[in-house]
Amino acid sequence: MAETIQSNRPRFPWRTALVAGMVVVLAALAMMGLLLLARPPLQTVDRLARAVEHTMTNLPAIAARFQAGTITHTFTSSIPQIAGTDGDILELAVAENSETFRRADSKTILWDKVYLGTTVSEIRVPVTFRYHLRLSDPWRLDARDQVCLVLAPPIRPSLPPAIHTDRMTKSTERGWARFNRDENLADLERSITPTLGRRALDPAHMRLARETCRQSVAAFVRRWLMREDHWRTDRFSSIVVVFPDEVSADSPWEQEGGDYRPTVELEGR
């Protein structure tokens, strides 16, 4: 997809208007000379005079027609390849965060004795991270009294994260003997998408999304229990959701004396 704006304007529009005006006047005078040589009737000369006066009055509009300029907007898009998920995706959380990317390029010569400066580029852009699970991945559900215990599939980031380019800001400054300001910024911009893919998986971003994902899974299981008429006081009244990376000695899936020990209960909403 590409959008271009082109504008071609004459460098000296006043010269163009002057030349156009002279051409019109000379043409009118030539016509008058020919008609006078032919000794036209008085009314013909009068009509010609009025025509010349009309032409002079409208000279700016006529001259404007000699000026050329174009503004072109184009939009091209190739047909995307779309693959279905077969209804296998359950979206759990959406988070928007402002991300900052910085690239510094330093250079020295003569065995690091002469410092040529550092080119520094920075990009800030809001990014939407989405997290989901696959319904076809293994689930485990069990019960303890009125508690529904859910071992959900792992949380996965939806890649690539969405970049809000309409709110992107860029800055770049070059070192005193460097001339790669634009190149450094372009390299930084090309690195944004793969860097965001790694950030979506890092522990900090996963922690931000985890509790929202847990609530979403609990709401999803609760709706299923309601459809099956199992969400009531004599059957299930609360839900515990655990993800695979949380299974440990303190998780509700660790048995002790044949009983489950739920640690966190998410009350059904």
C-alpha positions in Angstrom: 0.0 0.0 0.0 1.5 3.3 -1.0 0.3 6.9 -1.0 2.1 9.6 -3.0 1.5 13.3 -3.4 3.2 15.0 -6.4 3.1 18.7 -7.2 4.6 20.3 -10.4 4.5 24.0 -10.4 6.3 26.5 -12.7 9.1 28.3 -11.0 8.1 31.7 -12.4 4.3 31.9 -12.8 4.4 35.7 -13.4 6.6 35.2 -16.5 4.1 32.6 -17.8 1.2 35.0 -17.3 3.1 37.9 -19.0 3.9 35.8 -22.1 0.4 34.5 -22.3 -1.0 38.1 -22.2 1.4 39.3 -24.9 0.3 36.4 -27.2 -3.3 37.3 -26.8 -2.8 41.0 -27.4 -0.6 40.5 -30.5 -3.2 38.1 -31.9 -6.0 40.6 -31.4 -3.9 43.4 -33.0 -3.2 41.2 -36.0 -6.9 40.5 -36.5 -7.6 44.2 -36.3 -5.0 44.9 -39.0 -6.4 42.3 -41.3 -9.9 43.6 -40.9 -8.8 47.3 -41.5 -7.0 46.3 -44.7 -10.2 44.7 -45.9 -12.1 47.9 -45.0 -14.8 46.3 -42.8 -18.0 48.0 -42.0 -18.1 50.3 -38.9 -20.2 47.8 -36.9 -17.6 45.1 -37.5 -14.8 47.3 -36.1 -17.0 48.1 -33.1 -17.6 44.4 -32.4 -13.9 43.7 -32.7 -13.1 46.5 -30.3 -15.5 45.1 -27.8 -14.0 41.6 -28.2 -10.5 43.0 -27.6 -11.7 44.8 -24.5 -13.4 41.6 -23.2 -10.2 39.7 -23.8 -8.1 42.2 -21.9 -10.5 42.2 -19.0 -10.3 38.4 -18.7 -6.6 38.3 -19.3 -5.7 36.9 -15.8 -8.1 34.0 -16.3 -6.7 33.2 -19.8 -3.2 33.4 -18.5 -4.0 31.0 -15.7 -4.9 28.4 -18.3 -1.2 28.4 -19.4 -0.1 27.3 -16.0 0.2 23.5 -15.4 0.1 21.8 -12.0 -0.9 18.4 -10.8 -1.7 16.8 -7.4 -2.0 13.1 -7.6 -3.2 10.7 -4.8 -2.6 7.0 -5.5 -3.4 4.0 -3.4 -2.3 0.5 -4.3 -3.0 -2.7 -2.4 -2.2 -6.3 -3.2 -4.7 -9.0 -2.4 -3.7 -10.4 1.0 -3.4 -14.1 1.7 -5.9 -14.9 4.5 -5.7 -18.1 6.5 -8.6 -19.1 8.8 -8.1 -20.1 12.4 -11.0 -22.6 12.3 -12.5 -20.8 15.3 -9.5 -22.0 17.3 -8.5 -18.6 18.8 -9.9 -17.2 22.0 -8.7 -13.6 22.5 -8.0 -12.9 26.2 -6.5 -9.5 26.6 -5.7 -6.3 24.7 -3.2 -3.8 26.1 -2.0 -0.5 24.6 1.4 0.7 25.6 3.8 3.5 24.5 7.0 1.9 23.3 10.3 3.7 22.8 13.1 2.6 20.4 16.6 4.1 20.4 19.6 3.5 18.2 23.0 5.1 18.8 25.9 4.7 16.3 29.3 5.9 17.4 32.4 6.0 15.3 36.2 6.5 15.9 39.2 6.4 13.7 43.0 6.0 14.1 42.8 3.2 16.6 40.0 4.9 18.6 42.0 8.0 19.1 39.8 10.3 17.1 36.1 10.4 18.0 33.8 11.3 15.1 30.7 11.6 17.1 27.5 9.6 17.7 24.3 9.5 15.7 21.3 9.0 17.9 17.8 8.2 16.6 14.7 7.7 18.6 11.1 6.6 17.8 8.1 6.6 20.1 4.9 4.9 19.1 1.8 3.5 20.8 1.5 -0.2 20.3 -1.5 -2.5 20.9 -0.5 -6.0 22.3 -3.1 -8.8 22.0 -3.0 -12.1 23.8 -4.9 -15.3 23.1 -5.0 -19.0 23.7 -5.8 -21.9 21.3 -9.0 -23.8 22.1 -7.5 -26.9 20.6 -4.6 -27.0 23.1 -5.1 -29.3 26.1 -7.4 -28.1 28.9 -8.0 -29.7 32.3 -11.1 -29.1 34.4 -11.7 -30.6 37.8 -13.9 -29.9 40.8 -13.4 -29.4 44.5 -16.7 -28.8 46.3 -18.3 -25.9 44.5 -15.0 -24.8 42.9 -14.3 -25.4 39.2 -10.5 -25.9 38.8 -9.3 -24.9 35.3 -5.8 -25.6 33.9 -6.0 -23.5 30.8 -3.7 -23.6 27.7 -0.7 -21.3 27.6 -1.1 -17.6 26.9 0.2 -16.6 23.4 0.9 -13.2 22.0 -0.9 -12.3 18.7 1.9 -11.3 16.3 2.8 -8.8 15.1 1.6 -6.2 17.6 -0.3 -3.3 16.0 1.6 -0.1 15.6 -0.3 3.2 15.6 1.7 5.1 13.0 -0.6 8.1 13.2 0.8 8.9 16.6 4.4 7.9 15.9 7.1 10.5 16.7 10.7 10.4 15.3 13.9 12.3 16.1 17.4 11.9 15.0 20.7 13.8 15.6 24.1 13.2 14.0 27.6 13.4 15.4 29.8 16.3 14.5 31.6 14.3 11.7 28.8 11.9 10.9 26.5 12.0 7.9 24.3 9.0 8.5 21.3 10.6 10.3 18.7 9.4 7.8 20.2 6.0 7.4 20.3 5.5 11.2 16.7 6.4 11.6 15.7 4.1 8.7 17.5 1.2 10.3 15.8 1.9 13.6 12.4 1.9 11.9 13.0 -1.4 10.2 13.8 -3.0 13.5 10.5 -2.1 15.2 8.4 -5.0 14.1 10.8 -7.8 15.1 11.7 -6.0 18.3 8.0 -5.8 19.3 7.6 -9.5 18.6 10.2 -10.2 21.2 8.8 -7.6 23.7 5.4 -9.2 23.5 6.9 -12.4 24.9 9.1 -10.8 27.6 8.1 -11.3 31.3 7.2 -7.7 31.9 4.6 -7.6 29.1 3.3 -11.1 30.0 2.8 -10.0 33.6 0.7 -7.0 32.5 -1.6 -9.2 30.5 -1.8 -12.3 32.7 -4.5 -11.3 35.2 -6.7 -9.9 32.5 -6.2 -13.2 30.6 -7.1 -15.1 33.8 -10.4 -13.2 34.2 -11.2 -13.8 30.5 -10.8 -17.5 30.8 -12.9 -17.6 34.0 -15.7 -15.7 32.2 -15.5 -18.1 29.3 -15.7 -21.2 31.5 -18.5 -19.6 33.5 -20.6 -19.1 30.3 -20.1 -22.7 29.5 -21.1 -23.8 33.0 -24.3 -21.7 32.7 -25.2 -23.3 29.4 -24.8 -26.7 31.0 -26.8 -25.6 34.0 -23.8 -26.2 36.3 -23.4 -22.6 37.6 -25.5 -22.6 40.7 -25.1 -22.8 44.5 -25.5 -26.6 44.6 -22.9 -27.2 41.9 -20.3 -24.5 41.0 -20.1 -21.0 42.4 -16.4 -20.1 41.9 -13.7 -20.7 39.4 -9.9 -21.1 39.8 -7.8 -20.5 36.6 -4.2 -21.6 36.4 -1.8 -21.5 33.4 0.8 -24.1 32.7 3.8 -22.0 33.7 2.1 -21.5 37.1 1.9 -25.2 38.0 4.0 -25.7 41.1 3.7 -27.0 44.7 1.5 -24.1 45.5 -0.9 -24.5 42.6 -4.4 -25.9 42.9 -3.3 -28.8 40.7 -0.8 -30.1 43.3 -2.5 -32.8 45.2 -2.1 -33.2 49.0 -3.7 -36.2 50.6 -6.0 -36.6 47.6 -7.4 -33.1 47.9 -6.8 -30.1 45.7 -5.7 -26.9 47.4 -7.0 -23.9 45.4 -5.0 -20.8 46.1 -6.8 -18.1 44.1 -10.5 -18.0 43.5 -12.1 -15.9 40.8 -15.7 -15.4 41.7 -18.0 -15.8 38.7 -19.3 -12.6 37.1 
